[in-house]
Amino acid sequence: MTTTVTDEATGRTVDAGGIQTHYHDLGSGDPVLLLHGSGPGVSAWANWRLTIPALARQYRVIAPDIVGFGHTERPADVHYSLATWIDHIWVFMDALGIERASVVGNSLGGRISLGMAAQHPERLARMVLMGVPGVGMTPTEGLRALREYEPSLENMRQLLLGCFAVDPTIITDDLVRIRHEASIAAGAFEAYRDMFFSPRHAGSQLAIEADEVVTINTPTLLVHGREDKVVPVDVAWNMVRLLPDADLTVFARCGHWTQIERADDFSDLVCRFLARPSSTCS
């Protein structure tokens, strides 16, 4: 497989439990699944475009658009919930013939990863949780801004500048355009509203209790930006104290997007965590 990723159009599609699922699949080696977050206009490409080529030098990197997001089908009868998203990733893995993988989850993707580790730990080799909501999570200014978003180029620019990054130079016109266009794709904003504003919205189901966390034995790396305005870094400290086999790295002068704001450092850290002691990611 090639390890060159040029744009969103490099993706593929597979039937995963009846859902036409868009994904990127690059590199070779042990499979590593990248699960994106839940902000408006998010997709696997938007979240992981800098991470995919770095990890694909050593691993088979697979980054799906989770149902309701990106270019994956949005079935009219889908009920968005944590269980729905977890089930979708399991059937996606099955559709690709992947019995066991490591998983890297950003925010919502991290919460999905925790649910997967609780259900079928034998199918997860390792787990990286980046900016993940967890024990002690409370509503934040950044989370409220995400949920109150109304689509426009300027609103997207202000959301990304205000909530995601310490360094404003990473919020390029191209990034704003990519996220804005994704947020107004057919059915995208309607799905987003359904996820987080319907009477039984999925956002209310993302809490996790300490008694569940302590049962998750998957080797885990927690990564967090010290200045994260969406998920406070204190949540990561809570989680690393509770998870039986977990390390924590905190990036200074970094917000909710460590994989973008500290792209090289993040990819190097993840590669070293996933690799055997004698392996490198260079």
C-alpha positions, 0 to 999 in steps of 0.5 A, spaced: 500 500 500 502 507 498 503 511 504 502 518 500 495 521 502 494 527 498 487 529 500 480 527 502 479 523 495 484 518 497 478 515 501 475 508 500 468 505 502 466 499 505 459 496 507 459 496 515 453 493 517 449 496 512 452 503 512 456 505 507 462 507 511 468 512 508 475 511 510 482 512 509 487 505 509 494 506 508 501 503 510 502 496 512 504 492 518 500 492 525 493 495 524 492 502 527 485 505 528 484 512 528 477 515 531 476 522 530 472 527 535 465 530 534 466 537 532 462 540 527 465 539 520 469 533 523 471 527 519 477 522 519 481 526 514 480 533 518 482 530 524 488 525 522 491 528 515 497 530 519 498 523 523 496 518 517 502 519 513 507 519 519 504 512 522 503 509 515 511 509 515 510 503 520 503 501 521 497 499 517 493 506 518 485 505 518 481 512 519 474 511 518 468 517 518 464 514 524 457 514 522 453 521 522 460 524 520 464 526 514 463 522 508 460 516 511 452 514 510 447 517 514 441 512 515 435 516 516 433 511 521 439 511 525 439 513 532 445 516 534 448 514 541 455 511 544 452 504 543 451 506 535 458 508 534 461 503 538 457 497 534 459 501 528 466 501 529 466 493 531 462 492 524 467 496 520 473 492 523 469 486 521 468 488 514 475 489 513 477 482 516 481 486 522 480 481 528 485 485 533 488 493 532 491 498 536 486 504 537 487 512 537 481 516 539 480 523 539 475 526 544 469 522 542 473 517 538 477 516 545 470 515 549 468 510 543 475 506 544 474 506 552 467 503 550 470 498 546 476 496 551 470 495 556 466 490 551 472 486 548 479 487 550 481 481 547 480 485 540 484 491 542 492 491 543 493 498 545 489 504 546 491 512 545 486 517 548 487 524 546 483 529 549 478 524 551 472 526 556 472 521 562 471 521 570 470 528 572 468 531 566 463 537 566 460 542 561 466 547 559 466 553 555 469 550 549 464 544 549 458 549 549 461 553 543 461 546 539 454 545 541 452 552 539 455 552 533 451 555 527 454 554 520 458 559 516 465 560 514 466 566 520 463 562 525 467 556 524 474 560 524 472 563 530 470 556 533 477 553 531 481 559 534 477 560 540 476 553 542 481 548 539 488 551 538 493 555 542 497 557 536 492 561 531 497 560 526 495 553 525 488 555 523 489 556 516 484 558 511 484 551 508 483 548 515 477 553 516 474 551 509 475 544 510 471 544 516 466 549 514 464 545 507 464 538 511 459 542 516 454 544 511 454 537 506 448 534 505 445 532 512 451 533 516 448 539 520 441 535 521 445 529 524 449 534 528 443 537 531 440 530 532 446 527 536 447 533 541 440 536 541 434 531 540 431 529 547 435 522 547 441 526 545 448 522 544 452 527 548 448 525 554 451 518 554 458 520 554 459 520 561 464 514 564 464 512 571 470 510 575 468 503 577 468 502 569 475 505 568 478 501 573 476 494 569 479 497 563 486 493 562 488 495 555 495 498 555 493 506 554 497 512 553 493 518 555 495 525 551 492 532 553 493 539 551 495 543 558 490 549 555 485 544 552 478 548 553 474 543 551 476 537 556 480 540 561 487 537 563 484 535 570 480 529 567 486 526 564 489 526 571 483 523 573 483 517 568 491 516 569 490 515 576 484 510 575 486 506 569 490 500 571 495 500 565 496 507 563 501 513 562 500 520 561 503 526 556 501 533 557 503 538 552 504 545 554 502 551 550 497 546 546 489 546 546 484 540 544 488 538 538 495 535 540 495 531 533 495 538 529 498 543 534 504 538 536 503 534 530 510 531 529 511 530 537 504 527 537 506 522 531 513 520 534 510 519 541 504 515 538 509 511 534 514 509 540 508 507 544 505 502 539 512 500 537 516 494 540 522 496 544 527 495 538 522 499 533 522 506 530 518 510 526 523 514 522 
